[in-house]
Amino acid sequence: MRDLKESSGIIRDPQAMRQRIAEDGYLFFRGLLDPEPIRGLALDTLSALQAEGWLKDGFPPDEAPLEPPARDFKNANFFGGYIALQRHEYFHALVHQPALTAVMRDLIGDDVFSHPRKVGRMVWPTRLGTTPGIYAHQDFVVEGVPDMFTSWIPFVDCPRDLGGLAILTGSQNEGVVARLHRVDLDDDAWATTDYRVGDVLIFHCLTAHAALPNTTERLRLSGDYRWQSAAQPLPADALLPHMHGPVPGWDELSRDWSTGEWVDVPEAVRTVERAGGEIPEFTASRYVRIPPQGQRDREHVVLAGIFNNMQDSFRPEKAVGEDAVIEYRLVSESGTHRWQIQVSGSRCLAVPGGEERADVKITTTLRDYLMITGGKADPVDAFGRGALSVDGDLSIALGQLEWFRD
Ligand SMILES: O=C(O)CCC(=O)C(=O)O
């Protein structure tokens, strides 16, 4: 793995910055932001987490040992702490520091804006087993906005062992690609650094990236902030707070803020409702090369993301003694996509195709399956109306619903 290339030398040169995105897929700025208010945000967050029971009492919050169990987006016990971060005005205000908005304007144009929805990361040590997101992915597959950028901002110093972000250089020019692998530490196409508070990593939505494992005994705190041009439609979900539902709406989150403008969007922006799991089409970019891609490949990319997530959200403690192969057959106009989930002891593998003998086969249309995984349809309901069929051991089909975090 290489060190990230520093871009401070080209910061006032939009053309050179765009050229670097075309070549490397990212820009890394050491010390771009004022670190002091970010350190304040981290300390306030750690205090709130200590009050929520994430950290042991009786220590200063930034020195307190963690109090397991680990918590992440998939656990109800996550939200007390996460809401405290989402309620913090500076969590939302920090991307409006002029040093960063100037770079984003040079890169994207005068109509650039940042998404109101901002993702906070409070990542537990990997050995305690939590947060998915350490597999390689492209943000375009998640958000569906062409030429969107992400700025990744550490709230605490993140030496490599705390599990900061790594970038797969070159991936930005491969188009939308299915990925089922993690970071390869021995591969020099991957790049990372020892991040310090104030640093900013900016990458294109086709640049594959992944978090490194957190091998320390501390939390990694950081934020993902997305940027786009007002000429592109905005996914309606991006107007809401992240994890809206368990996380309250803006009225409540912003009650004590000095202004709500941190989460405003330009009036001209058109929003689009996404059911989740749409097959993204990305035909031309201002920044990177886009190889031609067929419908079937695009469907495969979306499914790779879903099955990757499933593999990551496997709970071995719920599948003790189980040995099962579940095969999914997802039918679309382009043909049938076959995926196997192979569970054996504490291991779970998602395999495209897959040659193992399946204990149970689940067949539905790709569209119905995307509705189910997007939380817009219920699998048992789909089974009842005949939209989903189960062939083989029904007890495995039902039992496996418990083996994965939602
Ligand atoms: O910080 C992380 O763990 C993941 C961040 C990420 O995937 C993103 O910013 O898109």
The ligand as an ORCA input file, in Angstrom:
! r2SCAN-3c Opt
* xyz 0 1
  O     -15.291      5.806      6.959
  C     -15.698      4.690      6.613
  O     -15.636      3.707      7.360
  C     -16.295      4.486      5.257
  C     -16.413      5.778      4.498
  C     -16.995      5.597      3.149
  O     -17.171      4.506      2.656
  C     -17.366      6.779      2.378
  O     -17.026      7.907      2.779
  O     -18.015      6.604      1.328
*
